Amino acid sequence: MTYRGGHHSTSDDSSRYRSNEEIKFWFENDNPIARLRLLLESRGLWDADKETAMRSTARDLVLASLLKAERNS
């Protein structure tokens, strides 16, 4: 189970029923991405070098996809 960090939809304003302190608490203390990273690191399956390589590859793929989409429109 995880905490929904954003709005339900574009027409929802979750700040009406959640304080900034509540959102900040969950982001800092029970962030699912941070928890998964810590788990993988503890098992020797992830490290800072892999993180850097993954982010670089993902960025390159996004930029290439964007360029392709722009050419096709």
mmJSON file of the N, C-alpha and C atoms, coordinates in Angstrom:
{"data_MODEL":{"atom_site":{
"group_PDB":["ATOM","ATOM","ATOM","ATOM","ATOM","ATOM","ATOM","ATOM","ATOM","ATOM","ATOM","ATOM","ATOM","ATOM","ATOM","ATOM","ATOM","ATOM","ATOM","ATOM","ATOM","ATOM","ATOM","ATOM","ATOM","ATOM","ATOM","ATOM","ATOM","ATOM","ATOM","ATOM","ATOM","ATOM","ATOM","ATOM","ATOM","ATOM","ATOM","ATOM","ATOM","ATOM","ATOM","ATOM","ATOM","ATOM","ATOM","ATOM","ATOM","ATOM","ATOM","ATOM","ATOM","ATOM","ATOM","ATOM","ATOM","ATOM","ATOM","ATOM","ATOM","ATOM","ATOM","ATOM","ATOM","ATOM","ATOM","ATOM","ATOM","ATOM","ATOM","ATOM","ATOM","ATOM","ATOM","ATOM","ATOM","ATOM","ATOM","ATOM","ATOM","ATOM","ATOM","ATOM","ATOM","ATOM","ATOM","ATOM","ATOM","ATOM","ATOM","ATOM","ATOM","ATOM","ATOM","ATOM","ATOM","ATOM","ATOM","ATOM","ATOM","ATOM","ATOM","ATOM","ATOM","ATOM","ATOM","ATOM","ATOM","ATOM","ATOM","ATOM","ATOM","ATOM","ATOM","ATOM","ATOM","ATOM","ATOM","ATOM","ATOM","ATOM","ATOM","ATOM","ATOM","ATOM","ATOM","ATOM","ATOM","ATOM","ATOM","ATOM","ATOM","ATOM","ATOM","ATOM","ATOM","ATOM","ATOM","ATOM","ATOM","ATOM","ATOM","ATOM","ATOM","ATOM","ATOM","ATOM","ATOM","ATOM","ATOM","ATOM","ATOM","ATOM","ATOM","ATOM","ATOM","ATOM","ATOM","ATOM","ATOM","ATOM","ATOM","ATOM","ATOM","ATOM","ATOM","ATOM","ATOM","ATOM","ATOM","ATOM","ATOM","ATOM","ATOM","ATOM","ATOM","ATOM","ATOM","ATOM","ATOM","ATOM","ATOM","ATOM","ATOM","ATOM","ATOM","ATOM","ATOM","ATOM","ATOM","ATOM","ATOM","ATOM","ATOM","ATOM","ATOM","ATOM","ATOM","ATOM","ATOM","ATOM","ATOM","ATOM","ATOM","ATOM","ATOM","ATOM","ATOM","ATOM","ATOM","ATOM","ATOM","ATOM","ATOM","ATOM","ATOM","ATOM","ATOM"],
"id":[1,2,3,4,5,6,7,8,9,10,11,12,13,14,15,16,17,18,19,20,21,22,23,24,25,26,27,28,29,30,31,32,33,34,35,36,37,38,39,40,41,42,43,44,45,46,47,48,49,50,51,52,53,54,55,56,57,58,59,60,61,62,63,64,65,66,67,68,69,70,71,72,73,74,75,76,77,78,79,80,81,82,83,84,85,86,87,88,89,90,91,92,93,94,95,96,97,98,99,100,101,102,103,104,105,106,107,108,109,110,111,112,113,114,115,116,117,118,119,120,121,122,123,124,125,126,127,128,129,130,131,132,133,134,135,136,137,138,139,140,141,142,143,144,145,146,147,148,149,150,151,152,153,154,155,156,157,158,159,160,161,162,163,164,165,166,167,168,169,170,171,172,173,174,175,176,177,178,179,180,181,182,183,184,185,186,187,188,189,190,191,192,193,194,195,196,197,198,199,200,201,202,203,204,205,206,207,208,209,210,211,212,213,214,215,216,217,218,219],
"type_symbol":["N","C","C","N","C","C","N","C","C","N","C","C","N","C","C","N","C","C","N","C","C","N","C","C","N","C","C","N","C","C","N","C","C","N","C","C","N","C","C","N","C","C","N","C","C","N","C","C","N","C","C","N","C","C","N","C","C","N","C","C","N","C","C","N","C","C","N","C","C","N","C","C","N","C","C","N","C","C","N","C","C","N","C","C","N","C","C","N","C","C","N","C","C","N","C","C","N","C","C","N","C","C","N","C","C","N","C","C","N","C","C","N","C","C","N","C","C","N","C","C","N","C","C","N","C","C","N","C","C","N","C","C","N","C","C","N","C","C","N","C","C","N","C","C","N","C","C","N","C","C","N","C","C","N","C","C","N","C","C","N","C","C","N","C","C","N","C","C","N","C","C","N","C","C","N","C","C","N","C","C","N","C","C","N","C","C","N","C","C","N","C","C","N","C","C","N","C","C","N","C","C","N","C","C","N","C","C","N","C","C","N","C","C","N","C","C","N","C","C"],
"label_atom_id":["N","CA","C","N","CA","C","N","CA","C","N","CA","C","N","CA","C","N","CA","C","N","CA","C","N","CA","C","N","CA","C","N","CA","C","N","CA","C","N","CA","C","N","CA","C","N","CA","C","N","CA","C","N","CA","C","N","CA","C","N","CA","C","N","CA","C","N","CA","C","N","CA","C","N","CA","C","N","CA","C","N","CA","C","N","CA","C","N","CA","C","N","CA","C","N","CA","C","N","CA","C","N","CA","C","N","CA","C","N","CA","C","N","CA","C","N","CA","C","N","CA","C","N","CA","C","N","CA","C","N","CA","C","N","CA","C","N","CA","C","N","CA","C","N","CA","C","N","CA","C","N","CA","C","N","CA","C","N","CA","C","N","CA","C","N","CA","C","N","CA","C","N","CA","C","N","CA","C","N","CA","C","N","CA","C","N","CA","C","N","CA","C","N","CA","C","N","CA","C","N","CA","C","N","CA","C","N","CA","C","N","CA","C","N","CA","C","N","CA","C","N","CA","C","N","CA","C","N","CA","C","N","CA","C","N","CA","C","N","CA","C","N","CA","C","N","CA","C","N","CA","C","N","CA","C"],
"label_alt_id":[null,null,null,null,null,null,null,null,null,null,null,null,null,null,null,null,null,null,null,null,null,null,null,null,null,null,null,null,null,null,null,null,null,null,null,null,null,null,null,null,null,null,null,null,null,null,null,null,null,null,null,null,null,null,null,null,null,null,null,null,null,null,null,null,null,null,null,null,null,null,null,null,null,null,null,null,null,null,null,null,null,null,null,null,null,null,null,null,null,null,null,null,null,null,null,null,null,null,null,null,null,null,null,null,null,null,null,null,null,null,null,null,null,null,null,null,null,null,null,null,null,null,null,null,null,null,null,null,null,null,null,null,null,null,null,null,null,null,null,null,null,null,null,null,null,null,null,null,null,null,null,null,null,null,null,null,null,null,null,null,null,null,null,null,null,null,null,null,null,null,null,null,null,null,null,null,null,null,null,null,null,null,null,null,null,null,null,null,null,null,null,null,null,null,null,null,null,null,null,null,null,null,null,null,null,null,null,null,null,null,null,null,null,null,null,null,null,null,null],
"label_comp_id":["MET","MET","MET","THR","THR","THR","TYR","TYR","TYR","ARG","ARG","ARG","GLY","GLY","GLY","GLY","GLY","GLY","HIS","HIS","HIS","HIS","HIS","HIS","SER","SER","SER","THR","THR","THR","SER","SER","SER","ASP","ASP","ASP","ASP","ASP","ASP","SER","SER","SER","SER","SER","SER","ARG","ARG","ARG","TYR","TYR","TYR","ARG","ARG","ARG","SER","SER","SER","ASN","ASN","ASN","GLU","GLU","GLU","GLU","GLU","GLU","ILE","ILE","ILE","LYS","LYS","LYS","PHE","PHE","PHE","TRP","TRP","TRP","PHE","PHE","PHE","GLU","GLU","GLU","ASN","ASN","ASN","ASP","ASP","ASP","ASN","ASN","ASN","PRO","PRO","PRO","ILE","ILE","ILE","ALA","ALA","ALA","ARG","ARG","ARG","LEU","LEU","LEU","ARG","ARG","ARG","LEU","LEU","LEU","LEU","LEU","LEU","LEU","LEU","LEU","GLU","GLU","GLU","SER","SER","SER","ARG","ARG","ARG","GLY","GLY","GLY","LEU","LEU","LEU","TRP","TRP","TRP","ASP","ASP","ASP","ALA","ALA","ALA","ASP","ASP","ASP","LYS","LYS","LYS","GLU","GLU","GLU","THR","THR","THR","ALA","ALA","ALA","MET","MET","MET","ARG","ARG","ARG","SER","SER","SER","THR","THR","THR","ALA","ALA","ALA","ARG","ARG","ARG","ASP","ASP","ASP","LEU","LEU","LEU","VAL","VAL","VAL","LEU","LEU","LEU","ALA","ALA","ALA","SER","SER","SER","LEU","LEU","LEU","LEU","LEU","LEU","LYS","LYS","LYS","ALA","ALA","ALA","GLU","GLU","GLU","ARG","ARG","ARG","ASN","ASN","ASN","SER","SER","SER"],
"label_asym_id":["A","A","A","A","A","A","A","A","A","A","A","A","A","A","A","A","A","A","A","A","A","A","A","A","A","A","A","A","A","A","A","A","A","A","A","A","A","A","A","A","A","A","A","A","A","A","A","A","A","A","A","A","A","A","A","A","A","A","A","A","A","A","A","A","A","A","A","A","A","A","A","A","A","A","A","A","A","A","A","A","A","A","A","A","A","A","A","A","A","A","A","A","A","A","A","A","A","A","A","A","A","A","A","A","A","A","A","A","A","A","A","A","A","A","A","A","A","A","A","A","A","A","A","A","A","A","A","A","A","A","A","A","A","A","A","A","A","A","A","A","A","A","A","A","A","A","A","A","A","A","A","A","A","A","A","A","A","A","A","A","A","A","A","A","A","A","A","A","A","A","A","A","A","A","A","A","A","A","A","A","A","A","A","A","A","A","A","A","A","A","A","A","A","A","A","A","A","A","A","A","A","A","A","A","A","A","A","A","A","A","A","A","A","A","A","A","A","A","A"],
"label_entity_id":["1","1","1","1","1","1","1","1","1","1","1","1","1","1","1","1","1","1","1","1","1","1","1","1","1","1","1","1","1","1","1","1","1","1","1","1","1","1","1","1","1","1","1","1","1","1","1","1","1","1","1","1","1","1","1","1","1","1","1","1","1","1","1","1","1","1","1","1","1","1","1","1","1","1","1","1","1","1","1","1","1","1","1","1","1","1","1","1","1","1","1","1","1","1","1","1","1","1","1","1","1","1","1","1","1","1","1","1","1","1","1","1","1","1","1","1","1","1","1","1","1","1","1","1","1","1","1","1","1","1","1","1","1","1","1","1","1","1","1","1","1","1","1","1","1","1","1","1","1","1","1","1","1","1","1","1","1","1","1","1","1","1","1","1","1","1","1","1","1","1","1","1","1","1","1","1","1","1","1","1","1","1","1","1","1","1","1","1","1","1","1","1","1","1","1","1","1","1","1","1","1","1","1","1","1","1","1","1","1","1","1","1","1","1","1","1","1","1","1"],
"label_seq_id":[1,1,1,2,2,2,3,3,3,4,4,4,5,5,5,6,6,6,7,7,7,8,8,8,9,9,9,10,10,10,11,11,11,12,12,12,13,13,13,14,14,14,15,15,15,16,16,16,17,17,17,18,18,18,19,19,19,20,20,20,21,21,21,22,22,22,23,23,23,24,24,24,25,25,25,26,26,26,27,27,27,28,28,28,29,29,29,30,30,30,31,31,31,32,32,32,33,33,33,34,34,34,35,35,35,36,36,36,37,37,37,38,38,38,39,39,39,40,40,40,41,41,41,42,42,42,43,43,43,44,44,44,45,45,45,46,46,46,47,47,47,48,48,48,49,49,49,50,50,50,51,51,51,52,52,52,53,53,53,54,54,54,55,55,55,56,56,56,57,57,57,58,58,58,59,59,59,60,60,60,61,61,61,62,62,62,63,63,63,64,64,64,65,65,65,66,66,66,67,67,67,68,68,68,69,69,69,70,70,70,71,71,71,72,72,72,73,73,73],
"pdbx_PDB_ins_code":[null,null,null,null,null,null,null,null,null,null,null,null,null,null,null,null,null,null,null,null,null,null,null,null,null,null,null,null,null,null,null,null,null,null,null,null,null,null,null,null,null,null,null,null,null,null,null,null,null,null,null,null,null,null,null,null,null,null,null,null,null,null,null,null,null,null,null,null,null,null,null,null,null,null,null,null,null,null,null,null,null,null,null,null,null,null,null,null,null,null,null,null,null,null,null,null,null,null,null,null,null,null,null,null,null,null,null,null,null,null,null,null,null,null,null,null,null,null,null,null,null,null,null,null,null,null,null,null,null,null,null,null,null,null,null,null,null,null,null,null,null,null,null,null,null,null,null,null,null,null,null,null,null,null,null,null,null,null,null,null,null,null,null,null,null,null,null,null,null,null,null,null,null,null,null,null,null,null,null,null,null,null,null,null,null,null,null,null,null,null,null,null,null,null,null,null,null,null,null,null,null,null,null,null,null,null,null,null,null,null,null,null,null,null,null,null,null,null,null],
"Cartn_x":[0.847,0.0,0.895,0.447,1.235,0.339,0.951,0.25,0.146,-1.036,-1.219,-0.705,0.397,1.042,0.44,-0.389,-0.956,-2.465,-3.023,-4.469,-5.079,-6.383,-7.078,-7.174,-7.404,-7.544,-7.188,-7.259,-6.928,-7.946,-9.139,-10.154,-10.145,-9.29,-9.203,-8.11,-8.393,-7.394,-7.229,-6.246,-6.086,-5.642,-5.195,-4.812,-6.035,-7.225,-8.445,-8.626,-8.125,-8.336,-7.042,-5.88,-4.596,-3.69,-3.0,-2.08,-0.742,0.019,1.359,2.249,2.042,2.83,2.579,1.313,0.98,1.651,1.566,2.175,3.687,4.289,5.734,6.154,5.385,5.704,5.765,4.732,4.693,5.782,6.06,7.106,8.468,8.734,10.044,10.176,9.082,9.169,8.677,7.859,7.324,7.195,8.205,8.205,8.462,7.535,7.703,8.923,9.298,10.476,11.741,11.804,12.963,13.026,11.878,11.859,12.372,11.929,12.375,13.87,14.345,15.779,16.587,16.167,16.876,16.866,15.744,15.659,16.639,16.625,17.534,18.993,19.307,20.682,21.102,20.189,20.528,20.804,20.255,20.469,21.574,22.244,23.331,22.881,21.621,21.073,21.041,21.376,21.308,22.364,22.872,23.839,23.779,24.587,24.559,24.965,25.907,26.325,25.194,24.465,23.326,22.232,22.039,21.038,21.385,22.634,23.071,22.903,23.303,23.184,21.723,20.867,19.447,18.826,19.139,18.577,19.044,20.297,20.826,20.138,20.003,19.336,17.877,17.194,15.786,15.652,16.536,16.497,16.707,17.682,17.949,16.735,16.091,14.912,13.756,13.55,12.472,12.735,13.962,14.293,14.17,14.618,14.497,13.029,12.208,10.774,10.102,10.507,9.956,10.299,11.546,11.95,11.185,11.016,10.269,8.825,8.215,6.82,6.679,7.647,7.589,7.72,8.531,8.689,7.408,6.67,5.461,4.207,4.323,3.108,3.029],
"Cartn_y":[-1.166,0.0,1.232,2.267,3.484,4.71,5.842,7.108,7.792,8.254,8.972,10.395,10.719,12.008,13.145,12.852,13.905,13.951,14.729,14.868,13.613,13.415,12.295,12.498,13.737,14.071,15.538,16.004,17.406,18.36,17.873,18.748,18.691,17.866,17.71,18.612,19.238,20.036,19.429,18.533,17.808,18.713,19.929,20.848,21.306,21.055,21.377,20.439,19.228,18.255,17.662,18.146,17.701,18.914,18.947,20.053,19.786,20.851,20.699,19.874,20.002,19.226,17.726,17.35,15.938,15.384,16.111,15.662,15.564,16.568,16.573,15.389,15.091,13.965,12.664,12.391,11.135,11.065,12.19,12.201,11.906,12.466,12.294,11.001,10.479,9.349,8.021,8.052,6.786,6.818,7.372,7.485,6.101,5.581,4.218,4.053,5.091,4.992,4.904,5.735,5.684,4.342,3.824,2.525,1.419,1.417,0.389,0.505,1.737,1.917,1.382,1.698,1.194,-0.33,-0.93,-2.392,-2.969,-2.415,-2.917,-2.717,-1.559,-1.309,-2.284,-2.571,-3.484,-4.898,-5.24,-6.564,-6.563,-5.415,-5.319,-5.286,-4.933,-4.938,-3.557,-2.524,-1.156,-0.306,0.69,1.623,2.942,3.915,5.244,5.203,4.351,4.259,3.744,2.738,2.218,3.27,4.015,5.097,6.137,6.556,7.553,7.035,5.799,5.205,5.083,4.651,4.499,5.842,6.871,8.205,8.748,8.516,8.979,8.272,6.964,6.184,6.618,6.789,7.198,8.576,9.496,10.839,10.773,9.986,9.841,9.267,8.268,7.666,8.66,9.431,10.423,11.48,11.982,13.003,12.462,11.238,10.631,10.45,10.032,9.862,11.194,12.217,13.552,14.054,13.897,14.318,13.563,12.277,11.465,11.922,12.183,12.633,13.999,14.876,16.201,16.1,15.177,14.998,14.442,13.655,13.016,13.873,15.033,15.847,16.977],
"Cartn_z":[0.0,0.0,0.0,-0.673,-0.757,-0.615,-0.532,-0.361,-1.713,-2.088,-3.341,-3.145,-3.791,-3.582,-4.36,-5.324,-6.154,-6.073,-6.967,-7.041,-7.66,-7.448,-8.082,-9.589,-9.987,-11.4,-11.588,-12.83,-13.089,-12.478,-12.197,-11.604,-10.071,-9.512,-8.06,-7.504,-6.387,-5.673,-4.289,-4.154,-2.893,-1.749,-2.068,-0.979,-0.179,-0.7,0.06,1.25,1.145,2.218,2.775,2.3,2.856,3.029,4.14,4.386,3.699,3.472,2.904,3.82,5.119,6.083,5.924,5.688,5.507,4.259,3.173,1.917,2.072,2.688,2.906,3.781,4.839,5.715,4.925,4.129,3.396,2.34,1.69,0.67,1.283,2.445,3.08,3.868,4.413,5.332,4.788,3.759,3.26,1.744,1.085,-0.358,-0.958,-1.772,-2.291,-3.189,-3.918,-4.784,-3.931,-2.895,-1.993,-1.264,-0.852,-0.162,-1.083,-2.332,-3.273,-3.525,-3.69,-3.915,-2.736,-1.52,-0.338,-0.281,-0.64,-0.661,-1.677,-2.886,-3.924,-3.537,-2.962,-2.524,-1.428,-0.504,0.594,0.102,-1.061,-1.643,-2.7,-2.84,-3.8,-5.252,-5.476,-6.824,-7.467,-6.708,-7.227,-6.542,-7.271,-6.687,-7.454,-7.043,-7.647,-9.122,-9.483,-10.885,-11.767,-11.286,-12.048,-12.154,-11.102,-11.112,-12.173,-12.206,-13.176,-14.602,-14.842,-16.177,-16.591,-15.678,-15.986,-16.322,-15.537,-15.795,-17.147,-17.475,-18.751,-19.915,-19.82,-20.857,-21.004,-19.896,-19.935,-20.577,-20.223,-20.805,-22.313,-22.741,-24.173,-24.905,-24.322,-24.945,-25.045,-23.996,-24.008,-25.071,-25.123,-26.119,-27.542,-27.785,-29.111,-29.483,-28.537,-28.792,-29.077,-28.349,-28.573,-29.973,-30.363,-31.707,-32.787,-32.591,-33.562,-33.642,-32.497,-32.474,-33.14,-32.917,-33.547,-35.059,-35.547,-36.988,-37.627,-36.871,-37.399,-37.271,-36.658,-36.481,-37.467],
"occupancy":[1.0,1.0,1.0,1.0,1.0,1.0,1.0,1.0,1.0,1.0,1.0,1.0,1.0,1.0,1.0,1.0,1.0,1.0,1.0,1.0,1.0,1.0,1.0,1.0,1.0,1.0,1.0,1.0,1.0,1.0,1.0,1.0,1.0,1.0,1.0,1.0,1.0,1.0,1.0,1.0,1.0,1.0,1.0,1.0,1.0,1.0,1.0,1.0,1.0,1.0,1.0,1.0,1.0,1.0,1.0,1.0,1.0,1.0,1.0,1.0,1.0,1.0,1.0,1.0,1.0,1.0,1.0,1.0,1.0,1.0,1.0,1.0,1.0,1.0,1.0,1.0,1.0,1.0,1.0,1.0,1.0,1.0,1.0,1.0,1.0,1.0,1.0,1.0,1.0,1.0,1.0,1.0,1.0,1.0,1.0,1.0,1.0,1.0,1.0,1.0,1.0,1.0,1.0,1.0,1.0,1.0,1.0,1.0,1.0,1.0,1.0,1.0,1.0,1.0,1.0,1.0,1.0,1.0,1.0,1.0,1.0,1.0,1.0,1.0,1.0,1.0,1.0,1.0,1.0,1.0,1.0,1.0,1.0,1.0,1.0,1.0,1.0,1.0,1.0,1.0,1.0,1.0,1.0,1.0,1.0,1.0,1.0,1.0,1.0,1.0,1.0,1.0,1.0,1.0,1.0,1.0,1.0,1.0,1.0,1.0,1.0,1.0,1.0,1.0,1.0,1.0,1.0,1.0,1.0,1.0,1.0,1.0,1.0,1.0,1.0,1.0,1.0,1.0,1.0,1.0,1.0,1.0,1.0,1.0,1.0,1.0,1.0,1.0,1.0,1.0,1.0,1.0,1.0,1.0,1.0,1.0,1.0,1.0,1.0,1.0,1.0,1.0,1.0,1.0,1.0,1.0,1.0,1.0,1.0,1.0,1.0,1.0,1.0,1.0,1.0,1.0,1.0,1.0,1.0],
"B_iso_or_equiv":[0.0,0.0,0.0,0.0,0.0,0.0,0.0,0.0,0.0,0.0,0.0,0.0,0.0,0.0,0.0,0.0,0.0,0.0,0.0,0.0,0.0,0.0,0.0,0.0,0.0,0.0,0.0,0.0,0.0,0.0,0.0,0.0,0.0,0.0,0.0,0.0,0.0,0.0,0.0,0.0,0.0,0.0,0.0,0.0,0.0,0.0,0.0,0.0,0.0,0.0,0.0,0.0,0.0,0.0,0.0,0.0,0.0,0.0,0.0,0.0,0.0,0.0,0.0,0.0,0.0,0.0,0.0,0.0,0.0,0.0,0.0,0.0,0.0,0.0,0.0,0.0,0.0,0.0,0.0,0.0,0.0,0.0,0.0,0.0,0.0,0.0,0.0,0.0,0.0,0.0,0.0,0.0,0.0,0.0,0.0,0.0,0.0,0.0,0.0,0.0,0.0,0.0,0.0,0.0,0.0,0.0,0.0,0.0,0.0,0.0,0.0,0.0,0.0,0.0,0.0,0.0,0.0,0.0,0.0,0.0,0.0,0.0,0.0,0.0,0.0,0.0,0.0,0.0,0.0,0.0,0.0,0.0,0.0,0.0,0.0,0.0,0.0,0.0,0.0,0.0,0.0,0.0,0.0,0.0,0.0,0.0,0.0,0.0,0.0,0.0,0.0,0.0,0.0,0.0,0.0,0.0,0.0,0.0,0.0,0.0,0.0,0.0,0.0,0.0,0.0,0.0,0.0,0.0,0.0,0.0,0.0,0.0,0.0,0.0,0.0,0.0,0.0,0.0,0.0,0.0,0.0,0.0,0.0,0.0,0.0,0.0,0.0,0.0,0.0,0.0,0.0,0.0,0.0,0.0,0.0,0.0,0.0,0.0,0.0,0.0,0.0,0.0,0.0,0.0,0.0,0.0,0.0,0.0,0.0,0.0,0.0,0.0,0.0,0.0,0.0,0.0,0.0,0.0,0.0],
"pdbx_formal_charge":[null,null,null,null,null,null,null,null,null,null,null,null,null,null,null,null,null,null,null,null,null,null,null,null,null,null,null,null,null,null,null,null,null,null,null,null,null,null,null,null,null,null,null,null,null,null,null,null,null,null,null,null,null,null,null,null,null,null,null,null,null,null,null,null,null,null,null,null,null,null,null,null,null,null,null,null,null,null,null,null,null,null,null,null,null,null,null,null,null,null,null,null,null,null,null,null,null,null,null,null,null,null,null,null,null,null,null,null,null,null,null,null,null,null,null,null,null,null,null,null,null,null,null,null,null,null,null,null,null,null,null,null,null,null,null,null,null,null,null,null,null,null,null,null,null,null,null,null,null,null,null,null,null,null,null,null,null,null,null,null,null,null,null,null,null,null,null,null,null,null,null,null,null,null,null,null,null,null,null,null,null,null,null,null,null,null,null,null,null,null,null,null,null,null,null,null,null,null,null,null,null,null,null,null,null,null,null,null,null,null,null,null,null,null,null,null,null,null,null],
"auth_seq_id":[1,1,1,2,2,2,3,3,3,4,4,4,5,5,5,6,6,6,7,7,7,8,8,8,9,9,9,10,10,10,11,11,11,12,12,12,13,13,13,14,14,14,15,15,15,16,16,16,17,17,17,18,18,18,19,19,19,20,20,20,21,21,21,22,22,22,23,23,23,24,24,24,25,25,25,26,26,26,27,27,27,28,28,28,29,29,29,30,30,30,31,31,31,32,32,32,33,33,33,34,34,34,35,35,35,36,36,36,37,37,37,38,38,38,39,39,39,40,40,40,41,41,41,42,42,42,43,43,43,44,44,44,45,45,45,46,46,46,47,47,47,48,48,48,49,49,49,50,50,50,51,51,51,52,52,52,53,53,53,54,54,54,55,55,55,56,56,56,57,57,57,58,58,58,59,59,59,60,60,60,61,61,61,62,62,62,63,63,63,64,64,64,65,65,65,66,66,66,67,67,67,68,68,68,69,69,69,70,70,70,71,71,71,72,72,72,73,73,73],
"auth_comp_id":["MET","MET","MET","THR","THR","THR","TYR","TYR","TYR","ARG","ARG","ARG","GLY","GLY","GLY","GLY","GLY","GLY","HIS","HIS","HIS","HIS","HIS","HIS","SER","SER","SER","THR","THR","THR","SER","SER","SER","ASP","ASP","ASP","ASP","ASP","ASP","SER","SER","SER","SER","SER","SER","ARG","ARG","ARG","TYR","TYR","TYR","ARG","ARG","ARG","SER","SER","SER","ASN","ASN","ASN","GLU","GLU","GLU","GLU","GLU","GLU","ILE","ILE","ILE","LYS","LYS","LYS","PHE","PHE","PHE","TRP","TRP","TRP","PHE","PHE","PHE","GLU","GLU","GLU","ASN","ASN","ASN","ASP","ASP","ASP","ASN","ASN","ASN","PRO","PRO","PRO","ILE","ILE","ILE","ALA","ALA","ALA","ARG","ARG","ARG","LEU","LEU","LEU","ARG","ARG","ARG","LEU","LEU","LEU","LEU","LEU","LEU","LEU","LEU","LEU","GLU","GLU","GLU","SER","SER","SER","ARG","ARG","ARG","GLY","GLY","GLY","LEU","LEU","LEU","TRP","TRP","TRP","ASP","ASP","ASP","ALA","ALA","ALA","ASP","ASP","ASP","LYS","LYS","LYS","GLU","GLU","GLU","THR","THR","THR","ALA","ALA","ALA","MET","MET","MET","ARG","ARG","ARG","SER","SER","SER","THR","THR","THR","ALA","ALA","ALA","ARG","ARG","ARG","ASP","ASP","ASP","LEU","LEU","LEU","VAL","VAL","VAL","LEU","LEU","LEU","ALA","ALA","ALA","SER","SER","SER","LEU","LEU","LEU","LEU","LEU","LEU","LYS","LYS","LYS","ALA","ALA","ALA","GLU","GLU","GLU","ARG","ARG","ARG","ASN","ASN","ASN","SER","SER","SER"],
"auth_asym_id":["A","A","A","A","A","A","A","A","A","A","A","A","A","A","A","A","A","A","A","A","A","A","A","A","A","A","A","A","A","A","A","A","A","A","A","A","A","A","A","A","A","A","A","A","A","A","A","A","A","A","A","A","A","A","A","A","A","A","A","A","A","A","A","A","A","A","A","A","A","A","A","A","A","A","A","A","A","A","A","A","A","A","A","A","A","A","A","A","A","A","A","A","A","A","A","A","A","A","A","A","A","A","A","A","A","A","A","A","A","A","A","A","A","A","A","A","A","A","A","A","A","A","A","A","A","A","A","A","A","A","A","A","A","A","A","A","A","A","A","A","A","A","A","A","A","A","A","A","A","A","A","A","A","A","A","A","A","A","A","A","A","A","A","A","A","A","A","A","A","A","A","A","A","A","A","A","A","A","A","A","A","A","A","A","A","A","A","A","A","A","A","A","A","A","A","A","A","A","A","A","A","A","A","A","A","A","A","A","A","A","A","A","A","A","A","A","A","A","A"],
"auth_atom_id":["N","CA","C","N","CA","C","N","CA","C","N","CA","C","N","CA","C","N","CA","C","N","CA","C","N","CA","C","N","CA","C","N","CA","C","N","CA","C","N","CA","C","N","CA","C","N","CA","C","N","CA","C","N","CA","C","N","CA","C","N","CA","C","N","CA","C","N","CA","C","N","CA","C","N","CA","C","N","CA","C","N","CA","C","N","CA","C","N","CA","C","N","CA","C","N","CA","C","N","CA","C","N","CA","C","N","CA","C","N","CA","C","N","CA","C","N","CA","C","N","CA","C","N","CA","C","N","CA","C","N","CA","C","N","CA","C","N","CA","C","N","CA","C","N","CA","C","N","CA","C","N","CA","C","N","CA","C","N","CA","C","N","CA","C","N","CA","C","N","CA","C","N","CA","C","N","CA","C","N","CA","C","N","CA","C","N","CA","C","N","CA","C","N","CA","C","N","CA","C","N","CA","C","N","CA","C","N","CA","C","N","CA","C","N","CA","C","N","CA","C","N","CA","C","N","CA","C","N","CA","C","N","CA","C","N","CA","C","N","CA","C","N","CA","C","N","CA","C","N","CA","C","N","CA","C"],
"pdbx_PDB_model_num":[1,1,1,1,1,1,1,1,1,1,1,1,1,1,1,1,1,1,1,1,1,1,1,1,1,1,1,1,1,1,1,1,1,1,1,1,1,1,1,1,1,1,1,1,1,1,1,1,1,1,1,1,1,1,1,1,1,1,1,1,1,1,1,1,1,1,1,1,1,1,1,1,1,1,1,1,1,1,1,1,1,1,1,1,1,1,1,1,1,1,1,1,1,1,1,1,1,1,1,1,1,1,1,1,1,1,1,1,1,1,1,1,1,1,1,1,1,1,1,1,1,1,1,1,1,1,1,1,1,1,1,1,1,1,1,1,1,1,1,1,1,1,1,1,1,1,1,1,1,1,1,1,1,1,1,1,1,1,1,1,1,1,1,1,1,1,1,1,1,1,1,1,1,1,1,1,1,1,1,1,1,1,1,1,1,1,1,1,1,1,1,1,1,1,1,1,1,1,1,1,1,1,1,1,1,1,1,1,1,1,1,1,1,1,1,1,1,1,1]
}}}
